[in-house]
Amino acid sequence: MKSENYILDLDNTLYDYKVPHNIAIKRVLSNFSDEFGIGIDKSEKIFRAARKKTQEQLVNTAASHNRLLYFQKMLELNNINSLDYAMKYYDIYWDTFLENMKLFEDARLFLEKIKTSGCGVCILTDLTAHIQYRKIQKLGLSRFVDFMVTSEEVGVEKPNPKMFKIALYKLNCDPKQTIMIGDNWEKDIIGASAVGLKAIWMNHDKDSRELPDGVIEVENFEEINQL
């Protein structure tokens, strides 16, 4: 498939998010359990409650994904001073996460191909800018990607049209010249279609959906490389 520009989701599109996340949160909860004598199962339950409460309070904002706030609230729910421990768990989580994340190999081949073709590339992602920049560096994406737009930068999250419009503005292009690639049906695909972008849905879980006009379904970048 030929296109002048691409807008790409990052998490769970260019790499498998679940693998590093599961390793990282397991390490945090194990440390928390050992430090305060709280069982692993209870520690996990407390973390989930803290994450849910944070996301409910900060719905549709980049801050709703902030692990520092999750760990702060997790400690507060146990009457533990978060000022002493929140940053410790935040660092454990992200250092472990970054150590265990790996770019999909077929994604690397795709990026090399479109970069050689002179296509413009923008990452569009719902999270705080600081950690997304760290991920970009860890995955070695800066040589392939021209711009990044985060929900922290824009003040809203996908599928809000403002996210896609800022990406198009940075790429200095028209929606008809651009393809969105992402794994999240609502945020990436429906959001892209609403502003006139063509889209490629990375359907890892083989969900069944009726595809709108201009949307192609694939399971991986190898299929995209063959288009």
PyMOL CGO cylinders between C-alpha atoms (Angstrom):
from pymol import cmd
from pymol.cgo import CYLINDER

trace = [
    CYLINDER, 0.00, 0.00, 0.00, 1.39, 3.39, -0.99, 0.3, 1, 1, 1, 1, 1, 1,
    CYLINDER, 1.39, 3.39, -0.99, 0.89, 6.48, 1.13, 0.3, 1, 1, 1, 1, 1, 1,
    CYLINDER, 0.89, 6.48, 1.13, 2.74, 9.71, 1.74, 0.3, 1, 1, 1, 1, 1, 1,
    CYLINDER, 2.74, 9.71, 1.74, 2.31, 9.68, 5.50, 0.3, 1, 1, 1, 1, 1, 1,
    CYLINDER, 2.31, 9.68, 5.50, 1.56, 7.37, 8.43, 0.3, 1, 1, 1, 1, 1, 1,
    CYLINDER, 1.56, 7.37, 8.43, 0.20, 7.99, 11.90, 0.3, 1, 1, 1, 1, 1, 1,
    CYLINDER, 0.20, 7.99, 11.90, 1.05, 5.12, 14.25, 0.3, 1, 1, 1, 1, 1, 1,
    CYLINDER, 1.05, 5.12, 14.25, -0.19, 4.11, 17.66, 0.3, 1, 1, 1, 1, 1, 1,
    CYLINDER, -0.19, 4.11, 17.66, 2.66, 3.02, 19.94, 0.3, 1, 1, 1, 1, 1, 1,
    CYLINDER, 2.66, 3.02, 19.94, 1.57, 0.72, 22.77, 0.3, 1, 1, 1, 1, 1, 1,
    CYLINDER, 1.57, 0.72, 22.77, 0.50, -2.76, 21.67, 0.3, 1, 1, 1, 1, 1, 1,
    CYLINDER, 0.50, -2.76, 21.67, 0.86, -1.76, 18.02, 0.3, 1, 1, 1, 1, 1, 1,
    CYLINDER, 0.86, -1.76, 18.02, 4.62, -1.45, 17.54, 0.3, 1, 1, 1, 1, 1, 1,
    CYLINDER, 4.62, -1.45, 17.54, 5.45, -3.75, 20.47, 0.3, 1, 1, 1, 1, 1, 1,
    CYLINDER, 5.45, -3.75, 20.47, 3.65, -6.16, 22.79, 0.3, 1, 1, 1, 1, 1, 1,
    CYLINDER, 3.65, -6.16, 22.79, 2.62, -4.04, 25.80, 0.3, 1, 1, 1, 1, 1, 1,
    CYLINDER, 2.62, -4.04, 25.80, 1.39, -6.94, 27.94, 0.3, 1, 1, 1, 1, 1, 1,
    CYLINDER, 1.39, -6.94, 27.94, 4.75, -8.71, 28.27, 0.3, 1, 1, 1, 1, 1, 1,
    CYLINDER, 4.75, -8.71, 28.27, 6.75, -5.86, 29.86, 0.3, 1, 1, 1, 1, 1, 1,
    CYLINDER, 6.75, -5.86, 29.86, 3.76, -4.65, 31.86, 0.3, 1, 1, 1, 1, 1, 1,
    CYLINDER, 3.76, -4.65, 31.86, 3.13, -8.04, 33.45, 0.3, 1, 1, 1, 1, 1, 1,
    CYLINDER, 3.13, -8.04, 33.45, 6.79, -8.45, 34.41, 0.3, 1, 1, 1, 1, 1, 1,
    CYLINDER, 6.79, -8.45, 34.41, 7.01, -4.89, 35.76, 0.3, 1, 1, 1, 1, 1, 1,
    CYLINDER, 7.01, -4.89, 35.76, 3.85, -4.92, 37.85, 0.3, 1, 1, 1, 1, 1, 1,
    CYLINDER, 3.85, -4.92, 37.85, 4.74, -8.33, 39.27, 0.3, 1, 1, 1, 1, 1, 1,
    CYLINDER, 4.74, -8.33, 39.27, 8.09, -6.93, 40.43, 0.3, 1, 1, 1, 1, 1, 1,
    CYLINDER, 8.09, -6.93, 40.43, 6.44, -3.88, 42.02, 0.3, 1, 1, 1, 1, 1, 1,
    CYLINDER, 6.44, -3.88, 42.02, 3.82, -5.92, 43.85, 0.3, 1, 1, 1, 1, 1, 1,
    CYLINDER, 3.82, -5.92, 43.85, 6.40, -8.44, 45.05, 0.3, 1, 1, 1, 1, 1, 1,
    CYLINDER, 6.40, -8.44, 45.05, 8.51, -5.61, 46.46, 0.3, 1, 1, 1, 1, 1, 1,
    CYLINDER, 8.51, -5.61, 46.46, 5.46, -3.97, 48.04, 0.3, 1, 1, 1, 1, 1, 1,
    CYLINDER, 5.46, -3.97, 48.04, 4.37, -7.27, 49.57, 0.3, 1, 1, 1, 1, 1, 1,
    CYLINDER, 4.37, -7.27, 49.57, 7.81, -7.97, 51.05, 0.3, 1, 1, 1, 1, 1, 1,
    CYLINDER, 7.81, -7.97, 51.05, 8.28, -4.43, 52.35, 0.3, 1, 1, 1, 1, 1, 1,
    CYLINDER, 8.28, -4.43, 52.35, 4.97, -4.15, 54.16, 0.3, 1, 1, 1, 1, 1, 1,
    CYLINDER, 4.97, -4.15, 54.16, 4.08, -7.78, 54.88, 0.3, 1, 1, 1, 1, 1, 1,
    CYLINDER, 4.08, -7.78, 54.88, 0.99, -7.72, 52.69, 0.3, 1, 1, 1, 1, 1, 1,
    CYLINDER, 0.99, -7.72, 52.69, 0.14, -10.82, 50.67, 0.3, 1, 1, 1, 1, 1, 1,
    CYLINDER, 0.14, -10.82, 50.67, 0.59, -10.74, 46.89, 0.3, 1, 1, 1, 1, 1, 1,
    CYLINDER, 0.59, -10.74, 46.89, -3.10, -11.29, 46.21, 0.3, 1, 1, 1, 1, 1, 1,
    CYLINDER, -3.10, -11.29, 46.21, -4.11, -8.47, 48.53, 0.3, 1, 1, 1, 1, 1, 1,
    CYLINDER, -4.11, -8.47, 48.53, -1.38, -6.23, 47.11, 0.3, 1, 1, 1, 1, 1, 1,
    CYLINDER, -1.38, -6.23, 47.11, -2.70, -6.81, 43.60, 0.3, 1, 1, 1, 1, 1, 1,
    CYLINDER, -2.70, -6.81, 43.60, -6.25, -6.08, 44.73, 0.3, 1, 1, 1, 1, 1, 1,
    CYLINDER, -6.25, -6.08, 44.73, -5.12, -2.80, 46.32, 0.3, 1, 1, 1, 1, 1, 1,
    CYLINDER, -5.12, -2.80, 46.32, -3.24, -1.79, 43.18, 0.3, 1, 1, 1, 1, 1, 1,
    CYLINDER, -3.24, -1.79, 43.18, -6.28, -2.45, 40.99, 0.3, 1, 1, 1, 1, 1, 1,
    CYLINDER, -6.28, -2.45, 40.99, -8.45, -0.37, 43.30, 0.3, 1, 1, 1, 1, 1, 1,
    CYLINDER, -8.45, -0.37, 43.30, -5.92, 2.47, 43.22, 0.3, 1, 1, 1, 1, 1, 1,
    CYLINDER, -5.92, 2.47, 43.22, -5.69, 2.36, 39.43, 0.3, 1, 1, 1, 1, 1, 1,
    CYLINDER, -5.69, 2.36, 39.43, -9.47, 2.31, 39.05, 0.3, 1, 1, 1, 1, 1, 1,
    CYLINDER, -9.47, 2.31, 39.05, -9.94, 5.23, 41.41, 0.3, 1, 1, 1, 1, 1, 1,
    CYLINDER, -9.94, 5.23, 41.41, -7.27, 7.28, 39.60, 0.3, 1, 1, 1, 1, 1, 1,
    CYLINDER, -7.27, 7.28, 39.60, -8.77, 6.56, 36.18, 0.3, 1, 1, 1, 1, 1, 1,
    CYLINDER, -8.77, 6.56, 36.18, -12.26, 7.47, 37.38, 0.3, 1, 1, 1, 1, 1, 1,
    CYLINDER, -12.26, 7.47, 37.38, -11.06, 10.75, 38.84, 0.3, 1, 1, 1, 1, 1, 1,
    CYLINDER, -11.06, 10.75, 38.84, -9.00, 11.68, 35.77, 0.3, 1, 1, 1, 1, 1, 1,
    CYLINDER, -9.00, 11.68, 35.77, -11.05, 10.11, 32.97, 0.3, 1, 1, 1, 1, 1, 1,
    CYLINDER, -11.05, 10.11, 32.97, -9.99, 10.99, 29.40, 0.3, 1, 1, 1, 1, 1, 1,
    CYLINDER, -9.99, 10.99, 29.40, -6.76, 12.66, 30.49, 0.3, 1, 1, 1, 1, 1, 1,
    CYLINDER, -6.76, 12.66, 30.49, -3.14, 11.63, 30.09, 0.3, 1, 1, 1, 1, 1, 1,
    CYLINDER, -3.14, 11.63, 30.09, -2.74, 11.74, 33.87, 0.3, 1, 1, 1, 1, 1, 1,
    CYLINDER, -2.74, 11.74, 33.87, -5.22, 8.86, 34.17, 0.3, 1, 1, 1, 1, 1, 1,
    CYLINDER, -5.22, 8.86, 34.17, -2.38, 6.58, 32.96, 0.3, 1, 1, 1, 1, 1, 1,
    CYLINDER, -2.38, 6.58, 32.96, 0.28, 7.92, 35.32, 0.3, 1, 1, 1, 1, 1, 1,
    CYLINDER, 0.28, 7.92, 35.32, 1.78, 5.03, 37.29, 0.3, 1, 1, 1, 1, 1, 1,
    CYLINDER, 1.78, 5.03, 37.29, 3.13, 7.44, 39.90, 0.3, 1, 1, 1, 1, 1, 1,
    CYLINDER, 3.13, 7.44, 39.90, -0.45, 8.37, 40.76, 0.3, 1, 1, 1, 1, 1, 1,
    CYLINDER, -0.45, 8.37, 40.76, -1.44, 4.69, 40.87, 0.3, 1, 1, 1, 1, 1, 1,
    CYLINDER, -1.44, 4.69, 40.87, 1.33, 3.90, 43.34, 0.3, 1, 1, 1, 1, 1, 1,
    CYLINDER, 1.33, 3.90, 43.34, 0.66, 7.05, 45.37, 0.3, 1, 1, 1, 1, 1, 1,
    CYLINDER, 0.66, 7.05, 45.37, -2.96, 6.04, 45.79, 0.3, 1, 1, 1, 1, 1, 1,
    CYLINDER, -2.96, 6.04, 45.79, -2.02, 2.40, 46.48, 0.3, 1, 1, 1, 1, 1, 1,
    CYLINDER, -2.02, 2.40, 46.48, 0.13, 3.55, 49.39, 0.3, 1, 1, 1, 1, 1, 1,
    CYLINDER, 0.13, 3.55, 49.39, -2.49, 5.98, 50.64, 0.3, 1, 1, 1, 1, 1, 1,
    CYLINDER, -2.49, 5.98, 50.64, -5.10, 3.22, 50.70, 0.3, 1, 1, 1, 1, 1, 1,
    CYLINDER, -5.10, 3.22, 50.70, -2.80, 1.44, 53.18, 0.3, 1, 1, 1, 1, 1, 1,
    CYLINDER, -2.80, 1.44, 53.18, -2.10, 4.58, 55.26, 0.3, 1, 1, 1, 1, 1, 1,
    CYLINDER, -2.10, 4.58, 55.26, 1.54, 4.55, 54.14, 0.3, 1, 1, 1, 1, 1, 1,
    CYLINDER, 1.54, 4.55, 54.14, 3.30, 7.84, 53.41, 0.3, 1, 1, 1, 1, 1, 1,
    CYLINDER, 3.30, 7.84, 53.41, 3.48, 7.97, 49.62, 0.3, 1, 1, 1, 1, 1, 1,
    CYLINDER, 3.48, 7.97, 49.62, 6.24, 10.59, 49.76, 0.3, 1, 1, 1, 1, 1, 1,
    CYLINDER, 6.24, 10.59, 49.76, 8.60, 7.91, 51.04, 0.3, 1, 1, 1, 1, 1, 1,
    CYLINDER, 8.60, 7.91, 51.04, 7.77, 5.15, 48.54, 0.3, 1, 1, 1, 1, 1, 1,
    CYLINDER, 7.77, 5.15, 48.54, 5.78, 6.24, 45.46, 0.3, 1, 1, 1, 1, 1, 1,
    CYLINDER, 5.78, 6.24, 45.46, 8.81, 7.24, 43.39, 0.3, 1, 1, 1, 1, 1, 1,
    CYLINDER, 8.81, 7.24, 43.39, 10.58, 4.01, 44.33, 0.3, 1, 1, 1, 1, 1, 1,
    CYLINDER, 10.58, 4.01, 44.33, 7.78, 1.87, 42.91, 0.3, 1, 1, 1, 1, 1, 1,
    CYLINDER, 7.78, 1.87, 42.91, 7.40, 4.15, 39.90, 0.3, 1, 1, 1, 1, 1, 1,
    CYLINDER, 7.40, 4.15, 39.90, 11.08, 3.68, 39.06, 0.3, 1, 1, 1, 1, 1, 1,
    CYLINDER, 11.08, 3.68, 39.06, 10.93, -0.08, 39.64, 0.3, 1, 1, 1, 1, 1, 1,
    CYLINDER, 10.93, -0.08, 39.64, 7.95, -0.34, 37.31, 0.3, 1, 1, 1, 1, 1, 1,
    CYLINDER, 7.95, -0.34, 37.31, 9.29, 1.70, 34.40, 0.3, 1, 1, 1, 1, 1, 1,
    CYLINDER, 9.29, 1.70, 34.40, 12.90, 0.50, 34.63, 0.3, 1, 1, 1, 1, 1, 1,
    CYLINDER, 12.90, 0.50, 34.63, 11.65, -3.09, 34.51, 0.3, 1, 1, 1, 1, 1, 1,
    CYLINDER, 11.65, -3.09, 34.51, 9.14, -2.31, 31.76, 0.3, 1, 1, 1, 1, 1, 1,
    CYLINDER, 9.14, -2.31, 31.76, 11.76, -0.69, 29.53, 0.3, 1, 1, 1, 1, 1, 1,
    CYLINDER, 11.76, -0.69, 29.53, 14.19, -3.55, 30.09, 0.3, 1, 1, 1, 1, 1, 1,
    CYLINDER, 14.19, -3.55, 30.09, 11.63, -6.04, 28.80, 0.3, 1, 1, 1, 1, 1, 1,
    CYLINDER, 11.63, -6.04, 28.80, 10.00, -4.25, 25.88, 0.3, 1, 1, 1, 1, 1, 1,
    CYLINDER, 10.00, -4.25, 25.88, 10.91, -5.23, 22.32, 0.3, 1, 1, 1, 1, 1, 1,
    CYLINDER, 10.91, -5.23, 22.32, 9.88, -3.82, 18.97, 0.3, 1, 1, 1, 1, 1, 1,
    CYLINDER, 9.88, -3.82, 18.97, 8.01, -6.27, 16.75, 0.3, 1, 1, 1, 1, 1, 1,
    CYLINDER, 8.01, -6.27, 16.75, 10.52, -7.41, 14.13, 0.3, 1, 1, 1, 1, 1, 1,
    CYLINDER, 10.52, -7.41, 14.13, 8.02, -7.05, 11.29, 0.3, 1, 1, 1, 1, 1, 1,
    CYLINDER, 8.02, -7.05, 11.29, 7.28, -3.54, 12.56, 0.3, 1, 1, 1, 1, 1, 1,
    CYLINDER, 7.28, -3.54, 12.56, 10.96, -2.67, 12.22, 0.3, 1, 1, 1, 1, 1, 1,
    CYLINDER, 10.96, -2.67, 12.22, 10.94, -3.93, 8.62, 0.3, 1, 1, 1, 1, 1, 1,
    CYLINDER, 10.94, -3.93, 8.62, 7.84, -1.86, 7.91, 0.3, 1, 1, 1, 1, 1, 1,
    CYLINDER, 7.84, -1.86, 7.91, 9.38, 1.29, 9.38, 0.3, 1, 1, 1, 1, 1, 1,
    CYLINDER, 9.38, 1.29, 9.38, 12.58, 0.79, 7.42, 0.3, 1, 1, 1, 1, 1, 1,
    CYLINDER, 12.58, 0.79, 7.42, 10.55, 0.38, 4.24, 0.3, 1, 1, 1, 1, 1, 1,
    CYLINDER, 10.55, 0.38, 4.24, 8.41, 3.50, 4.62, 0.3, 1, 1, 1, 1, 1, 1,
    CYLINDER, 8.41, 3.50, 4.62, 11.35, 5.61, 5.82, 0.3, 1, 1, 1, 1, 1, 1,
    CYLINDER, 11.35, 5.61, 5.82, 13.28, 4.65, 2.69, 0.3, 1, 1, 1, 1, 1, 1,
    CYLINDER, 13.28, 4.65, 2.69, 10.24, 5.69, 0.65, 0.3, 1, 1, 1, 1, 1, 1,
    CYLINDER, 10.24, 5.69, 0.65, 10.32, 9.15, 2.22, 0.3, 1, 1, 1, 1, 1, 1,
    CYLINDER, 10.32, 9.15, 2.22, 7.01, 8.85, 4.07, 0.3, 1, 1, 1, 1, 1, 1,
    CYLINDER, 7.01, 8.85, 4.07, 6.28, 11.13, 7.01, 0.3, 1, 1, 1, 1, 1, 1,
    CYLINDER, 6.28, 11.13, 7.01, 5.67, 9.29, 10.29, 0.3, 1, 1, 1, 1, 1, 1,
    CYLINDER, 5.67, 9.29, 10.29, 3.99, 10.49, 13.49, 0.3, 1, 1, 1, 1, 1, 1,
    CYLINDER, 3.99, 10.49, 13.49, 3.37, 8.53, 16.70, 0.3, 1, 1, 1, 1, 1, 1,
    CYLINDER, 3.37, 8.53, 16.70, -0.07, 9.24, 18.21, 0.3, 1, 1, 1, 1, 1, 1,
    CYLINDER, -0.07, 9.24, 18.21, -0.41, 8.02, 21.78, 0.3, 1, 1, 1, 1, 1, 1,
    CYLINDER, -0.41, 8.02, 21.78, -2.52, 8.34, 24.94, 0.3, 1, 1, 1, 1, 1, 1,
    CYLINDER, -2.52, 8.34, 24.94, -0.02, 8.79, 27.74, 0.3, 1, 1, 1, 1, 1, 1,
    CYLINDER, -0.02, 8.79, 27.74, 2.31, 11.26, 29.40, 0.3, 1, 1, 1, 1, 1, 1,
    CYLINDER, 2.31, 11.26, 29.40, 5.07, 12.55, 27.15, 0.3, 1, 1, 1, 1, 1, 1,
    CYLINDER, 5.07, 12.55, 27.15, 8.01, 11.72, 29.42, 0.3, 1, 1, 1, 1, 1, 1,
    CYLINDER, 8.01, 11.72, 29.42, 7.57, 7.96, 29.46, 0.3, 1, 1, 1, 1, 1, 1,
    CYLINDER, 7.57, 7.96, 29.46, 6.59, 7.78, 25.79, 0.3, 1, 1, 1, 1, 1, 1,
    CYLINDER, 6.59, 7.78, 25.79, 9.84, 9.53, 24.88, 0.3, 1, 1, 1, 1, 1, 1,
    CYLINDER, 9.84, 9.53, 24.88, 11.71, 6.94, 26.97, 0.3, 1, 1, 1, 1, 1, 1,
    CYLINDER, 11.71, 6.94, 26.97, 9.94, 4.16, 25.08, 0.3, 1, 1, 1, 1, 1, 1,
    CYLINDER, 9.94, 4.16, 25.08, 10.83, 5.73, 21.73, 0.3, 1, 1, 1, 1, 1, 1,
    CYLINDER, 10.83, 5.73, 21.73, 14.48, 5.85, 22.76, 0.3, 1, 1, 1, 1, 1, 1,
    CYLINDER, 14.48, 5.85, 22.76, 14.48, 2.27, 24.10, 0.3, 1, 1, 1, 1, 1, 1,
    CYLINDER, 14.48, 2.27, 24.10, 12.91, 0.90, 20.93, 0.3, 1, 1, 1, 1, 1, 1,
    CYLINDER, 12.91, 0.90, 20.93, 15.25, 2.92, 18.68, 0.3, 1, 1, 1, 1, 1, 1,
    CYLINDER, 15.25, 2.92, 18.68, 12.35, 4.57, 16.88, 0.3, 1, 1, 1, 1, 1, 1,
    CYLINDER, 12.35, 4.57, 16.88, 13.70, 8.10, 16.56, 0.3, 1, 1, 1, 1, 1, 1,
    CYLINDER, 13.70, 8.10, 16.56, 15.45, 7.28, 13.27, 0.3, 1, 1, 1, 1, 1, 1,
    CYLINDER, 15.45, 7.28, 13.27, 12.11, 6.24, 11.76, 0.3, 1, 1, 1, 1, 1, 1,
    CYLINDER, 12.11, 6.24, 11.76, 9.69, 8.71, 13.34, 0.3, 1, 1, 1, 1, 1, 1,
    CYLINDER, 9.69, 8.71, 13.34, 9.42, 12.42, 12.58, 0.3, 1, 1, 1, 1, 1, 1,
    CYLINDER, 9.42, 12.42, 12.58, 6.96, 13.54, 15.25, 0.3, 1, 1, 1, 1, 1, 1,
    CYLINDER, 6.96, 13.54, 15.25, 5.05, 12.39, 18.30, 0.3, 1, 1, 1, 1, 1, 1,
    CYLINDER, 5.05, 12.39, 18.30, 1.69, 13.62, 19.62, 0.3, 1, 1, 1, 1, 1, 1,
    CYLINDER, 1.69, 13.62, 19.62, 0.68, 12.64, 23.16, 0.3, 1, 1, 1, 1, 1, 1,
    CYLINDER, 0.68, 12.64, 23.16, -2.62, 13.15, 24.93, 0.3, 1, 1, 1, 1, 1, 1,
    CYLINDER, -2.62, 13.15, 24.93, -0.71, 15.13, 27.54, 0.3, 1, 1, 1, 1, 1, 1,
    CYLINDER, -0.71, 15.13, 27.54, 0.34, 17.59, 24.83, 0.3, 1, 1, 1, 1, 1, 1,
    CYLINDER, 0.34, 17.59, 24.83, -3.14, 17.97, 23.33, 0.3, 1, 1, 1, 1, 1, 1,
    CYLINDER, -3.14, 17.97, 23.33, -5.19, 17.84, 26.54, 0.3, 1, 1, 1, 1, 1, 1,
    CYLINDER, -5.19, 17.84, 26.54, -7.58, 15.16, 25.28, 0.3, 1, 1, 1, 1, 1, 1,
    CYLINDER, -7.58, 15.16, 25.28, -7.31, 11.48, 24.37, 0.3, 1, 1, 1, 1, 1, 1,
    CYLINDER, -7.31, 11.48, 24.37, -8.07, 9.46, 21.28, 0.3, 1, 1, 1, 1, 1, 1,
    CYLINDER, -8.07, 9.46, 21.28, -10.58, 9.19, 19.64, 0.3, 1, 1, 1, 1, 1, 1,
    CYLINDER, -10.58, 9.19, 19.64, -11.00, 12.97, 20.06, 0.3, 1, 1, 1, 1, 1, 1,
    CYLINDER, -11.00, 12.97, 20.06, -10.47, 14.53, 16.60, 0.3, 1, 1, 1, 1, 1, 1,
    CYLINDER, -10.47, 14.53, 16.60, -8.02, 17.06, 18.04, 0.3, 1, 1, 1, 1, 1, 1,
    CYLINDER, -8.02, 17.06, 18.04, -5.45, 14.31, 18.50, 0.3, 1, 1, 1, 1, 1, 1,
    CYLINDER, -5.45, 14.31, 18.50, -5.53, 13.33, 14.84, 0.3, 1, 1, 1, 1, 1, 1,
    CYLINDER, -5.53, 13.33, 14.84, -5.69, 16.93, 13.62, 0.3, 1, 1, 1, 1, 1, 1,
    CYLINDER, -5.69, 16.93, 13.62, -2.54, 17.85, 15.56, 0.3, 1, 1, 1, 1, 1, 1,
    CYLINDER, -2.54, 17.85, 15.56, -0.74, 14.87, 14.01, 0.3, 1, 1, 1, 1, 1, 1,
    CYLINDER, -0.74, 14.87, 14.01, -1.86, 15.93, 10.53, 0.3, 1, 1, 1, 1, 1, 1,
    CYLINDER, -1.86, 15.93, 10.53, -0.75, 19.49, 11.25, 0.3, 1, 1, 1, 1, 1, 1,
    CYLINDER, -0.75, 19.49, 11.25, 2.73, 18.34, 12.27, 0.3, 1, 1, 1, 1, 1, 1,
    CYLINDER, 2.73, 18.34, 12.27, 3.00, 16.15, 9.19, 0.3, 1, 1, 1, 1, 1, 1,
    CYLINDER, 3.00, 16.15, 9.19, 1.67, 19.07, 7.11, 0.3, 1, 1, 1, 1, 1, 1,
    CYLINDER, 1.67, 19.07, 7.11, -0.63, 16.79, 5.16, 0.3, 1, 1, 1, 1, 1, 1,
    CYLINDER, -0.63, 16.79, 5.16, -4.20, 16.06, 4.18, 0.3, 1, 1, 1, 1, 1, 1,
    CYLINDER, -4.20, 16.06, 4.18, -6.15, 13.10, 5.68, 0.3, 1, 1, 1, 1, 1, 1,
    CYLINDER, -6.15, 13.10, 5.68, -6.43, 11.57, 2.20, 0.3, 1, 1, 1, 1, 1, 1,
    CYLINDER, -6.43, 11.57, 2.20, -2.64, 11.35, 2.09, 0.3, 1, 1, 1, 1, 1, 1,
    CYLINDER, -2.64, 11.35, 2.09, -2.36, 9.55, 5.43, 0.3, 1, 1, 1, 1, 1, 1,
    CYLINDER, -2.36, 9.55, 5.43, -2.97, 6.13, 6.96, 0.3, 1, 1, 1, 1, 1, 1,
    CYLINDER, -2.97, 6.13, 6.96, -3.54, 5.45, 10.66, 0.3, 1, 1, 1, 1, 1, 1,
    CYLINDER, -3.54, 5.45, 10.66, -2.27, 2.14, 12.08, 0.3, 1, 1, 1, 1, 1, 1,
    CYLINDER, -2.27, 2.14, 12.08, -3.39, 1.00, 15.51, 0.3, 1, 1, 1, 1, 1, 1,
    CYLINDER, -3.39, 1.00, 15.51, -4.74, -1.86, 17.61, 0.3, 1, 1, 1, 1, 1, 1,
    CYLINDER, -4.74, -1.86, 17.61, -7.57, -0.13, 19.48, 0.3, 1, 1, 1, 1, 1, 1,
    CYLINDER, -7.57, -0.13, 19.48, -10.82, -0.22, 17.53, 0.3, 1, 1, 1, 1, 1, 1,
    CYLINDER, -10.82, -0.22, 17.53, -12.51, 2.79, 19.12, 0.3, 1, 1, 1, 1, 1, 1,
    CYLINDER, -12.51, 2.79, 19.12, -9.51, 5.00, 19.81, 0.3, 1, 1, 1, 1, 1, 1,
    CYLINDER, -9.51, 5.00, 19.81, -7.42, 4.34, 16.70, 0.3, 1, 1, 1, 1, 1, 1,
    CYLINDER, -7.42, 4.34, 16.70, -9.72, 3.13, 13.95, 0.3, 1, 1, 1, 1, 1, 1,
    CYLINDER, -9.72, 3.13, 13.95, -13.05, 4.82, 14.64, 0.3, 1, 1, 1, 1, 1, 1,
    CYLINDER, -13.05, 4.82, 14.64, -11.21, 7.98, 15.66, 0.3, 1, 1, 1, 1, 1, 1,
    CYLINDER, -11.21, 7.98, 15.66, -9.18, 8.01, 12.45, 0.3, 1, 1, 1, 1, 1, 1,
    CYLINDER, -9.18, 8.01, 12.45, -12.18, 7.27, 10.24, 0.3, 1, 1, 1, 1, 1, 1,
    CYLINDER, -12.18, 7.27, 10.24, -14.11, 10.17, 11.80, 0.3, 1, 1, 1, 1, 1, 1,
    CYLINDER, -14.11, 10.17, 11.80, -11.56, 12.68, 10.49, 0.3, 1, 1, 1, 1, 1, 1,
    CYLINDER, -11.56, 12.68, 10.49, -11.29, 11.11, 7.04, 0.3, 1, 1, 1, 1, 1, 1,
    CYLINDER, -11.29, 11.11, 7.04, -8.16, 9.03, 7.50, 0.3, 1, 1, 1, 1, 1, 1,
    CYLINDER, -8.16, 9.03, 7.50, -7.70, 5.62, 5.95, 0.3, 1, 1, 1, 1, 1, 1,
    CYLINDER, -7.70, 5.62, 5.95, -6.88, 3.09, 8.66, 0.3, 1, 1, 1, 1, 1, 1,
    CYLINDER, -6.88, 3.09, 8.66, -5.26, -0.27, 9.22, 0.3, 1, 1, 1, 1, 1, 1,
    CYLINDER, -5.26, -0.27, 9.22, -6.59, -2.15, 12.22, 0.3, 1, 1, 1, 1, 1, 1,
    CYLINDER, -6.59, -2.15, 12.22, -4.00, -4.32, 13.97, 0.3, 1, 1, 1, 1, 1, 1,
    CYLINDER, -4.00, -4.32, 13.97, -6.43, -6.97, 15.18, 0.3, 1, 1, 1, 1, 1, 1,
    CYLINDER, -6.43, -6.97, 15.18, -4.20, -9.03, 17.48, 0.3, 1, 1, 1, 1, 1, 1,
    CYLINDER, -4.20, -9.03, 17.48, -7.13, -10.69, 19.25, 0.3, 1, 1, 1, 1, 1, 1,
    CYLINDER, -7.13, -10.69, 19.25, -9.00, -11.62, 16.05, 0.3, 1, 1, 1, 1, 1, 1,
    CYLINDER, -9.00, -11.62, 16.05, -12.14, -9.76, 17.11, 0.3, 1, 1, 1, 1, 1, 1,
    CYLINDER, -12.14, -9.76, 17.11, -15.06, -9.70, 14.69, 0.3, 1, 1, 1, 1, 1, 1,
    CYLINDER, -15.06, -9.70, 14.69, -16.02, -6.23, 13.42, 0.3, 1, 1, 1, 1, 1, 1,
    CYLINDER, -16.02, -6.23, 13.42, -17.78, -4.80, 10.43, 0.3, 1, 1, 1, 1, 1, 1,
    CYLINDER, -17.78, -4.80, 10.43, -15.14, -2.74, 8.67, 0.3, 1, 1, 1, 1, 1, 1,
    CYLINDER, -15.14, -2.74, 8.67, -16.07, 0.79, 7.53, 0.3, 1, 1, 1, 1, 1, 1,
    CYLINDER, -16.07, 0.79, 7.53, -14.96, 1.98, 4.10, 0.3, 1, 1, 1, 1, 1, 1,
    CYLINDER, -14.96, 1.98, 4.10, -11.27, 2.81, 4.09, 0.3, 1, 1, 1, 1, 1, 1,
    CYLINDER, -11.27, 2.81, 4.09, -10.35, 0.35, 6.86, 0.3, 1, 1, 1, 1, 1, 1,
    CYLINDER, -10.35, 0.35, 6.86, -8.18, -2.72, 6.35, 0.3, 1, 1, 1, 1, 1, 1,
    CYLINDER, -8.18, -2.72, 6.35, -7.84, -5.47, 8.96, 0.3, 1, 1, 1, 1, 1, 1,
    CYLINDER, -7.84, -5.47, 8.96, -4.53, -7.26, 9.62, 0.3, 1, 1, 1, 1, 1, 1,
    CYLINDER, -4.53, -7.26, 9.62, -2.99, -9.30, 12.44, 0.3, 1, 1, 1, 1, 1, 1,
    CYLINDER, -2.99, -9.30, 12.44, 0.58, -8.03, 12.15, 0.3, 1, 1, 1, 1, 1, 1,
    CYLINDER, 0.58, -8.03, 12.15, 2.98, -5.82, 10.21, 0.3, 1, 1, 1, 1, 1, 1,
    CYLINDER, 2.98, -5.82, 10.21, 4.02, -8.72, 8.01, 0.3, 1, 1, 1, 1, 1, 1,
    CYLINDER, 4.02, -8.72, 8.01, 0.58, -8.53, 6.39, 0.3, 1, 1, 1, 1, 1, 1,
    CYLINDER, 0.58, -8.53, 6.39, 0.95, -4.77, 5.95, 0.3, 1, 1, 1, 1, 1, 1,
    CYLINDER, 0.95, -4.77, 5.95, 4.31, -5.26, 4.30, 0.3, 1, 1, 1, 1, 1, 1,
    CYLINDER, 4.31, -5.26, 4.30, 2.59, -7.43, 1.69, 0.3, 1, 1, 1, 1, 1, 1,
    CYLINDER, 2.59, -7.43, 1.69, -0.12, -4.89, 0.80, 0.3, 1, 1, 1, 1, 1, 1,
]
cmd.load_cgo(trace, "trace")
